[in-house]
Amino acid sequence: MSTGLSKERLAPAKPADAAPEPSPERETPVPVARLRPRRRLGPGRPIPYGWALGPLLLLAVWSVGSAAGLIDPRNISEPWTVVTTANDLIAQGRLQSSLWTSAQRVLIGLLSGVAAGLVLALVSGLSRLGEAVIDGPVQIKRAIPSLALIPLLILWFGIGESMKIITIALAVLVPVYIHTHNGLRTIDSRYVELAETVRLRRREFLRHVVIPGALPGFLLGMRFAVTNAWLALVVVEQVNATSGIGYMMELARTYGQTEIIIVGLVVYGLLGLVSDGAVRLAERRALSWRRTLAG
């Protein structure tokens, strides 16, 4: 008589309510989730001539609105009327003459304001005593709009060219000073320590450490400065001026010539766009070493 037990008798008994085990033939494979490629975060690829996309869209809306009669020509003239008026002004020489006068004012005021802001920023950024003396008055001027000083400047300098140029220079001075001063104060201390270690002279320290460190802030201030210069010009040329784009627009307002006013606005916008583009181009070329260093 065999005493061995079969495998069936040795297996533990299953409870009555237990679910039946699935057979290997009926078992379905678990689907594996597809791995999605990681999405790269960033601004994306640059759009060719993306800077012109917004103005062209605005021009399209303006043209469609004027052609459909949705825009009253007494308020805003049609684009084709503005183009015809601009051609007439160019043929008469009025637009070139006014543009040259305005450009001279902006150039003189911009150079004066940049020079003053840069000198003040260097004195304040490189000296604690200079910062204590200069920074406070400049911050007070920052809180007071340059256009609010026009009545006082008229009393001091009259309504001639001096008042207009000084107003533009004051509008330019503050952003140049603020951003250049900030650039000087945020220079990496490791570069300063390295300059002290190799015992650079004062002139070499300014050339190799101070100027490259403050250049990004200065160029950023220049972008704000050129914009402020054109904004100040718009106002000062409408205060008892006898020439310039603003005077041409003010004269057109007297006679209800909306198309000439829009021509002046378009000229101001184009000048501001070109000026900002020139500063950005100079910034990319002057700061190419930063991209090389980052790479």
Buried (B, 14 or more C-beta within 10 A) or exposed (E): EEEEEEEEEEEEEEEEEEEEEEEEEEEEEEEEEEEEEEEEEEEEEEEEEEEEEEEEEEEEEBBEBBEEEEBEEEEBBBBEBBEEBBEBBEEEEBBEBBBEBBBBBBEBBBEBBBBBBBBBBBBBBBEEEBBEEBBEEBEEBBEEEBBEBBEEBBEEBEBEBEBBBBBBBBBBBBBBBBBBBBBBBEBEEEBBEEBEEEEBEEEEBBEBBBBBBBBBBBBBBBBBBBBBBBBBBBBBBBBBBEBBBBBBBBBBBEEEBBBBBBBBBBBBEEBBBEBBEEBBEEBEEBBEEEEEEEE
